[in-house]
């Protein structure tokens, strides 16, 4: 994340930092309100008078929104001790990179594309096992869900060793789909992620989500739902639209924390709904 010299975003300096970075980017209060509300669901319902109060220190937005404002401006948010405890509490929802840290760095030096049937059987087995292990959803089930007709694979290579992959496909209507992608560690994963964004630049593709957090992350940045298939939700993504969203651009930085806090709110709302329904049933 880019960090310029200037006002730092934190709990006690939020008002000054907000005004400083808004002016730095030449944005009016109304323009900033629109940018925030159109980029992330966490900012639904904000308006110019509310933003003006934040800038004057008359009330303060939630931690989720404070981090989100910093993320919009590509600035780091400096956590206080009490805020750090909150973040540690919501980290439990994100086990995506658990087990993805390798002792030695493996730099990706090439991407190679193959049709699935062209892959050696041991490569097919490795990719299938990796997908099934880390995606919590068997590859055949995903192929059925997305109605895949053709499959290809982009292999991220270090010398002659696979260190990541992306499973691509076309459905029976000819629309391109991203089934999944993985890598040996977080830096390599981010590189595969960026490669996919470039690969599908200017295109509209189908992606799917099975885990609740993944669904929250996509829906928070307004990725439209195409259809549901059991517990799987299929989304239709325009990559140019996604890449222009600062919260997608910073998916591996503070924007991810915003999604964790947003997901925590959703979990708590669902729990309250269950309790209220139970009380109503007893009554």
N, C-alpha and C positions, 0 to 999 in steps of 0.2 A: 504493500500500500504506500502511495506517495505521501510523504510528510514534509510540508513546507515550514519554514520558520514563520511563526505567527501565533495567534491565540490557540491554546491547547484545549481540546474538548475534555471536560471532566465535570463532575457533579457541581462543584462550586464555581466554576468558570464558564458554565454553559451559556449563559446569556451573552457574555462578551464574545465568546467564540462564535456563536451563532451569527451575531451581527457582523463580526469581522469577516467571516468566510462568505456570507451572503454578499456583502459589498465587494469583496475580493473578486468574486465571480460575476459581478455586475448584474445581480438579480434583484428584482423588486420583491417585496414580501409576497405579493400575489403569485409571482412566477415561481418562487420557492415552494409555496403551498401546492401549486399545481404539479411541480416536479415530484414532490414527496408523495402526494396522494395518487398520482398516476403510476408510480414506480413500485409501491408496496402497500399491501392491505393494512399494515399497522397504522397508516396515516389517513385512513378513511375518516371523514368527518372533521378534519382540521380545517380552519379557515384563517383569513388574514388577521382578524382581531385576536385570535388565539395566538398566532405566531408573534404578533406585536407584543402581547403580554409576556411571552417567553423571552423576547429580546430585552424587555425592560425589567426582567427579574420578578415579574408579578405572577407568581405561580411557575411551576416547572413541569415539563412533560415526564412521562414514565421513563424508567431506565431503558426500556426497549426503544422508545422514540429518541432518546438522547443518543444512543449508540447509532440508531438509524440515520439521524441527521449527520453525524460525523462520517458515517459510511458514504452518504450521498456526496460529500465533499472530498472523499478519498483521504480522510484523516483518521488517525488512530484515536481511540477513546481511552483515556487514562482512568483506570478503575480505582475507586477507594476500597478499603478493606471490606466494608459491608456489601459493596456491589460485587466484589470478587467472590464472596460467599454465595451470592445469588447465582452467579454464572456457574460456579462449581456445582450447584444444585441442579442446574438444567443440562449440564454436560452429559448426564446419564442417558439422555435421549439419543445421543450421537455416538454410536459405536462404529461408525462407518470406516474409520481408519484404524480401528483396533487390530493389531497384528500386522499392520502394513509398514511398520518401521523396520528397515533392514540395517544391518550393522555396516555394510559397505555400500557406497553410492554406485548405482549402475546408470550411467548416462545413456539416454536414448540417442543412438547415432543414425537410425534409419527407421522408416515405416514401410512395411511391405504389404501389398494387398493380394489376397487370394480369394477365389471362389471357394466355398466350403468344401465342395467335392474334390478340389485340387489339393487341399491340405493333407499332409501325411497323417495317418491314423493316430500317431502318438501326439501330434499337435492338436488334433480334434479332441482327444481325450483330456489333455491338459487344460484346454480352454473350457471345455464343458465342466470339468471338475472345479475349476476356479470360479466359474459363474455360479454353479450350484452351491458352492460353499459360502460365497460372499454376498450373493444376491437373494438368498432365502427363498428362491423360486426356481424350480427346475426349468432348464432351457426349453424342453419340449412344450411345457405349459405356456411359456411366453411366446413361442412360435405360433401356437394355436390361438392365443389371445389376439396377437397382432395380425393374424391371418397371413403369415409370411409365405411367399411363393419362391423367393430367391434369397439365399444367404451368402454374404461375403464377410471376410474378416480383415481388419487392418492390424498387423502385428507390429508392436513397438519392439525394436531389436537393440540389443547391446552386443556388438560383434555377431555371433551366431546364436545368441541366447534370447529367448522371449522374456521381456520384462514388463509387458503390458499388452493389452489387446482391446479392440473395439469390434463388437459383433454388429454388423449392418445388414439391412435387408430391404426387400421390396414386397409390399403386400399384393394381393390378387388384383388390386386396382392400379398397381404400378407406383403407388406412393412410397417414397423412401422412409425407412424406419431405423431407429437406433435401438437395438435390443439391450445392450449393456456395454460397459467398458470398465476395465480394471488395470491396475499397475502394481508393481512390486512395493512401492512406497509412495508417500504423499507427493513429493516433488515430481516423480514420474507420472503420477495420476493427473496432476495439474497440467503436465505437458501433453498427455493424451487428450485431456479435456480441451485444451486450446487447439490441438490439431483437429479435433472433431468440429469445433466451432468454425474453423477455416474451411474444412472439407464441405460443410453444409451451408456455407455462406450464401445468403440470398435465397435459400430454399426453405420450404415448409415441410417438416418431418413429423412423424409420430414417435412418441416416447411413452414409456409406461412407468407406473410407480405402484409398488406393492406395500412398502412400509409406510406407516402413518406420517413419519417425519418427512419423507420424500414428497408425499402428497402436499403437506403443509408448505414446504419450500416452493413447490411449483405454483400452487394456488395463491400464495401470498404475493407473487409477482405477476399474477393475472394470466398465467398460461391457461388457455381455454381447454376445457374437458371435451374430448371427442365422444367417448362412450365408456361404459363400465363393463367389465367382464369378471363376474364374481367379485373377489376382493381386489382385483387389479383395476386401476384407473388408467385409461389411455388419454394422452394429451396431444394436441396439435400445436407444434411450436414453429414459429417463424424465427429463424436464427438471427436475422437482422434486427428484429424487434427485441429479442432477448439480449443481444449483444449491446444494444443501446440502453439497457436498463442497468443502472449502477449497482443494484443489488444482485444481479446475476454476475456482473463483472467481478464482484468481490465475494463470490460464493465461498471462497476458502479463507476469508478474513472476517471482519466485524459483521458483515452482512449475514454470515452463517449464525452468529450469536443472536442476531435479531430474529432469525427463524427459530432458533431454539427457545427463545423467550415466548415467541408467538405460539409455538407448539405447546409449551407448558400452559399457557392461558387456555388453549383449546382443551387440553387434558383436564384441567380444573373445571372448566365449564361442563364438560361431559360428565364428570363425577357428580357435580351439583345436580345436574339433570336427572341422573340415576337415583340420587338420594331423594329428590323431590317427587319423582315418580313412585318410589317405594313408599314414601309418606302418604301420598295420595291414595295408593292402593290399600294401605292399612286403614286409613280414615274411611 
